[in-house]
Amino acid sequence: MKDLVFDLIDQEKVRQSEGLELIPSENYVSKPVLEAMGSVLTNKYSEGYPNFDGLTDWPEEKIAEEKLSNYRYYGGQTNVDRIERLAIARACKLFNADHANAQPHSGANANEAVYYSWLNPGDQILAMNLGHGGHLTHGSPVTRSAKIYKFIPYGTDKNGDLDYDEMERLALENDIKLLLVGYSAFMKIPNFKRVAEIRDKAEKKWGHEILLMADMAHVAGLIAAGIHDNPLKFGFNVMTTTTHKTLRGPRGGLILTMGNVGSPIKKVEEKTLANIPTLVDKAVFPGTQGGPLEHIIAAKAVAFGEALKPEFKTYAKKIVKNAKTLAEELKKRGFVLQGGGTENHLILADMKKSFNINGKIYEKALDLIGLTLNANALPGDKGGAFKPNGVRLGTPAITTRGLGEKEMVKIAEWMEKIAKLCQGYEKIRDFEKDHAEEIKTLREEVKTLSLKFPVPGI
Ligand code: DSN
């Protein structure tokens, strides 16, 4: 008899095919990425690292021939070493980085490893406020790093941009060791040059080096495609990212670093910014992780290979075009958008101001018709994380499926209809009961359109 797990996977395939994924941090990977993830590489232990020497300048054929690493703790690494070398070399090429670590299991692990590579307990980090669009790992009190380090939050200004003046003031008032730009709900392209200048001023004031870090998990695919500024070009020392959002790879993390690439097994490494690539390698393994997931690293290598192709640039441009069209169509229909619109793949709508409804009931109501997004707090949101007044949506996944401007108009129409039907409801069950007919009709419309755009790999 078929294991129930596979039945449920089949049901998930149906859910993904018959609905539209609007969560901005999700995407659909290609069949080759899926195949690498489901490969025999999952059988292998590979603690340690492949050889790095001269890696970024090498043609891929040479990487495949290269002698095996002395940096592994298990035998049998012939293939794994070469696969991980490909992942590192391709990541460096994509982001113009000196070095890459493809082992972090997630973006959260990547961030923790960077903190651990550079900071001592009690050190101060200046990072974006979670309530203004920052990320849990940037200082939320529920995280381990917030118990070890002291986070000082900066916010956004009235235009929805980063509050650079506040950032500068805080950097000069507090003896910080790390300045972080990163977010999971922010619609503008940061002024990385200004941030680097703030770091330089703070270094002069405090008389020590300050690590400049960017967490670009959301926009990494746009950066890789060259249609979004790359923080590494502006003096940032480290960029972390997940590999599954706009970058369209497997679920996982990645750290790009600038500086000297050294031996990850050498005992003493001076804590200087120039040594950050090696400090980060040591912080990932053995600092914070054990055996790398080589099947996932292989899938990352495949996805990076895809992102290096010209078609990926076209894809990334379409993501932003679709997001801008969707934002404009929503605004025409009465949606109030944070920051007035978007410069990237992501939209944040204030449902309270727009239709006097809360984000959570709207999220659930859209789920009923096959549109998936997430409720999200707005700056200063009184509803908190569980009953926020905003919703966050984006276009990476639907763009992968081939939806274009015509379909953005349709999505905006459905969203308006549901928002209006939701008005006055506190409980989703009441909404579902009272509007069963409308929900059924809209569900069919969404399904019909969705099935015209197959999910890759299904
Ligand atoms: N969960 C991710 C997001 O949705 O933005 C961030 O970790």
Residues whose N, C-alpha, C, O or C-beta is under 5 A from the ligand:
A	BS01	DSN	S25 S184
